[in-house]
Structure formats: C-alpha cells, structure tokens
Amino acid sequence: MKFNWIISEKNNAKIQQACIDLEYRLRPKITRFLMDRLDAEFDGNFNCFHFDVDMKNRWVWISEKTPLKYIEHIKADFDREINGSYF
C-alpha cells in the first residue's frame, strides 16, 4: 500500500511529522478495511493499492494507480468507513 501526500503548504519538518503520524493511523485502518473485503484474494499483501491523502482537507481517495477492478469493489464503502470517522 502506498500513500501519495497532497500538501498545499511548504513541506517542512512539522508537515513531514504530521504525515508520518497520519500514516500510522491510516495504515492499520485501511488494511483492516481491505482485509474485510478482499483478504481471500490478497492474503494480506496490498501492494497494488495506492491512496491520495489531502493533508489540508484531511481526506483520502483511492488513487487511479490502483487497479480499476479493486477500486470498483471497495469504493462504495471507502469514504464512509475511512473518511467518515475522520481518519
């Protein structure tokens, strides 16, 4: 799983630390979400999943780099379960 950080201000040590902290919160939450829906297909290996994280708006999207068949499978619940609880 890979994260693309969308940062609207100058990247500095404070922003980098915020990205690290947020990734530590997002990674297990997204992993659990994916395992609940796709575990039989992936056996816990979610390397093909990419997510865009907007730091200003505090929102996560499934990146277009993720294979379309998986986007279609998870997109209906993703916003509610990942963004709906404020990371």
Secondary structure, DSSP 4 states (H G I P E B T S, - for coil): -EEEEE--S---HHHHHHHHHHHHHHHHHHHHHHHHHHHHHHTT--TT-EEEEETTTTEEEE-TTS-HHHHHHHHHHHIIIIITTT-
